[in-house]
Every structure is written in structure tokens, then in C-alpha cells.
Amino acid sequence: GSFWQVSYDNGTSWEDVLDTDGQKVSAVSDGSGGSSADSFFEEVYVDSTGEFFVVKLKGQTEAISIPIVKDLLCEITEPETGMKNGYWEIGYGKTATTTVKVKGENIIVTAPAGWVATVSEADETTNVATLSITAPANAMSTRATADNGSDVTVQVNKGASWAVAKIQVKAVEVVDSYYELYNTGGTIEINGIKIQKDGADGYGEATLITSESESKEISQAGVYFIKPGVEITYTGTGTLDNLVLIGDNAEQKVKCIVSKPIILGTASAKGAFIMNINMDASTLANYVFSITGNLSHLAFSNSEFSVYEARNLVNCAADNAGVSENISIIKSLVKFNVTKDWTASRVLNFTKGLTCTSVTFENNVVYPSTIEYTINGCLLFAQGQNLDSKVIISHNTFINFISSSQSLVRANVNNDVTFLFFYNANFGNKNATLINVGDGAIGTLTFADNIRYNNGTSVINLNPFGGTAAPGYPNTVVPLAEANPFDGGTFDLANGIFVPNAEYAEYGATN
């Protein structure tokens, strides 16, 4: 029928415009396709001169005249590469181009501070020009603008009328080859941990795996860089002291199939460092990382982890085992390959050995492989242990990952814990909690900007504390979002992309 619809993704999908009673709004006034009483308009027409589009809203005495300007056009073509979550990501100091259709008298281009944007002369026949945008040279000089993303605007006028097009840009770190950077004495940082070849803390020689490499299997400790498009397999059975896996190009993840658990922990173990890797352990009916000895760090960045149902991403249950310094998972996806409802799964499971100075879980998404099922999930389990670590859990998105039988964090907490954002669209009524502090001393707990959403008739009562609330802290239920935070945004389960709409843009992960 003739009803109004709106698109929030440049016309890829459409949804009905509803009135206050939840009814579709007719786009015409003669009743075809819907009741004429629902129309916004009294009349709509082009005037006799052909120069104005006239709209008279229902209940208004004066009409609105919109000029029709011929030969005025401004339209930016979405770039073929670099678009992510609504932003055109361009490497610091790098130039990227796309086409723009422009027709008019004058072209004006504006860009954020530190950026440079230009438009070439347009082809007289096609009106196609080239829009070139150069990102700032580095993050330090423009941290107030470039890092947050801003608009590049192209404007074309004809007389007093203007056509305007915008595209949002964001400056990011782009490395063409981490292997070359490493081999030439450069430093690679993974969540603040410096990885370099030489020196007292150096990691030594590295292996570059390309499409021409004789073997694409990894079974030993070491430093490995993998070229884009190459799929590797982890087949190790022994205990590793170090494992550094890095996708060689900053803009492309590479796939690593995990056919055996990655066992870590020797007398000199530095730990595991994973960056730009799609680690597929979805068919490994075991833990992905198993800590059986002492190591210094676990640092995962810009990666994806597919975990078998009812298993843990990281597991430490052995005596005299643990992580002594830092655990960090940042800007990553953790997907559990579930085939049935309400499986118990954990991201970090430390029944022993959580003695590190900090645990950071930031800007991540945790979700099941299918929206049909809900996970009985725990993010950090360390029951009975006095956790002296500083724990930061911020700007994460949890989809159908309900911390019910165990809180999202289960430990005696002696330091700061920060929570940000909690979202669920699940089936079934559940009670969930963010933290169970046990009987340990309590540091500073910050519960900020957490929200929940219950899909359909489901009810999730999400409270800060499981068990007894910490002294001086209320156990007030986390606020409920009345509307789906992803309506008008992106909810892409297949690719793990969950972008809230404009109202909730400041919540959750932004990876």
C-alpha cells in the first residue's frame, strides 16, 4: 500500500513509520493504501511555474514551498573499502579517494581540523569528480578531533540554492606490514604491551607465513606474522612459553583454525599475544587457551574468537599456574558456537591463579552463534580468590549472554571495577547480576551507563550484585531501554556487527 517508510542505512532496508497508536501512516490523502485520516498532508503539488514543490500539512493554514532547482547535484559515493560502522576509516597520514557527483556553479569542501579534503574538476558529461581526503599525520596532534570522527562536507550551489553531501571520517592506525615493522627494529603494541625483536625483552626471530609458505601450520612457540588471505591451523600439543600471532596487515584479519588447545605456561613464559586474528575454535570441544603454568601476559586485540559451546575462551585450573601481570581483551568478538539453549560458558575462567595486576575487558562483543539460544554466561570467574587486580569492564555489548547462575564477575574484589553497557534480546525470563564480590575487601565499584533491553515478552531482572550487595552500594536494577537499541542501527549476527541507533550511540562496543 501507499504508506510512509523510513530507511536508516541509505536505502538497504526500510521500515514503516508508525503513529502514536502503532499504526502505519498513509502517504496519500485519497485513502488508497490506508485511511486518509492518517495522512500528514492536506495537499502536495508542483505549482504552475514548475519551480516549486508545495506541501501543505494537515491542520496548517500556510503551505511550504520548496524550490525545484535544475542542474544542481551533490552526491558522495560510498567508498569501496574502509567503511566501518558508518565511518570512513583512513590511516594516519594516508590519502583515500572516492567519487562524488557534482553539478552547479561553485564547489566548497570542508574538513575537520588536521584533515585535508579536495574535489577535482567534474567530468562535463557524467558530472563525476574525485573526492580526496588526507587524514592527520598522527594521533597526538589531533586527538580532540580525528580520533572521534567528524564530517567532511561537500557543497554545491546554484544561485541561492545549495546541495550538500556529508561523509563521516575517522583516523586510524594502518600498518601495511607488521612483519617489516618488527624486522626493522620497530615496536608493535598490543594493548599497551610492547612486542619487539631485539633487546632484553625482545621476542627474537619471527616467521612470516604467506600463500607460498611450505607449511601453514603452527605447532611451536614463536612469533608469527600471517599475510592477508592466508589461512593457518594451530596443531600444537606441547606447552608453549610464548605465542605471538599477528595478522600482517592492520586492515585485514586472517583466519586461524584451532584444532588443539593452546597450552601455555613454562618457567620463562611471557604469554599469548593475539592481534588481527579470526581464531576459529568452534569445533574444538575443549578450552581454546589452557594455562597450566605461570606466564606474564594475555593480550588479545582486534580479533575474533569462536568458542565451542559450554567451554571457556581461557581456562586456568592447575595448581601453581596463573597470569602474573596483565590480562586484556580489547576491540574483539567472542562468539560461542551454541546448538542448544542455556549452556554454561565463560570467557575467563580462573578457578586458580588470578594474581595479575589488571584485567581489562573493553570494547568487545560477546554473543551466541544463533539468536535462537541464550548463554548462561560468566565473563570473569575467580570464585574464592582475593582479586587485587584493577578490573575494567567498559563499553561492551552482550547479546543473549545472561550472567544468571554466576554473576558476570565472580571474585573477592579488592580494587576498582567499572562496568559499562549491558544489552540482551533473549527468550525466556531470567535473573542476572553484574558482580558477586564474595567476602573479600571491596574497592571502588562504578556502575555507569549500563542498560538492558528485553526482547518481546521476556523479562531480565539485571541487578548490580549477586548474593550480598557491597556495603554502601545500592542493588538497584539496571535501567531498561523501552525500545530496541538496534532499531535504526545494525544488528548483524552473522558478522558480529551490533551498532546501536543514534539514541544509544554512546553505549556498547564500537569495534
Beta strands, then each sheet from edge to edge (+ up, - down):
strand 1: 5-6
strand 2: 15-16
strand 3: 41-46
strand 4: 52-57
strand 5: 64-67
strand 6: 73-76
strand 7: 83-84
strand 8: 87-91
strand 9: 95-103
strand 10: 106-110
strand 11: 116-119
strand 12: 128-134
strand 13: 150-158
strand 14: 161-172
strand 15: 188-190
strand 16: 193-195
strand 17: 206-209
strand 18: 217-218
strand 19: 222-226
strand 20: 232-234
strand 21: 239-240
strand 22: 242-247
strand 23: 254-258
strand 24: 262-264
strand 25: 269-275
strand 26: 277-281
strand 27: 289-291
strand 28: 294-301
strand 29: 304-308
strand 30: 312-316
strand 31: 322-330
strand 32: 333-337
strand 33: 343-350
strand 34: 358-362
strand 35: 365-368
strand 36: 375-387
strand 37: 390-394
strand 38: 397-398
strand 39: 401-402
strand 40: 409-413
strand 41: 417-419
strand 42: 430-436
strand 43: 445-447
strand 44: 460-465
strand 45: 490-492
strand 46: 497-499
sheet 1: 1+ 2-
sheet 2: 3+ 4- 5+
sheet 3: 6+ 9- 12+ 11-
sheet 4: 7+ 8- 14- 13+ 10-
sheet 5: 15+ 16-
sheet 6: 17+ 19+ 22+ 25+ 28+ 31+ 34+ 37+ 41+ 43+
sheet 7: 18+ 20+ 23+ 26+ 29+ 32+ 35+ 38+
sheet 8: 21+ 24+ 27+ 30+ 33+ 36+ 39+
sheet 9: 21+ 24+ 27+ 30+ 33+ 36+ 40+ 42+ 44+
sheet 10: 45+ 46-
end
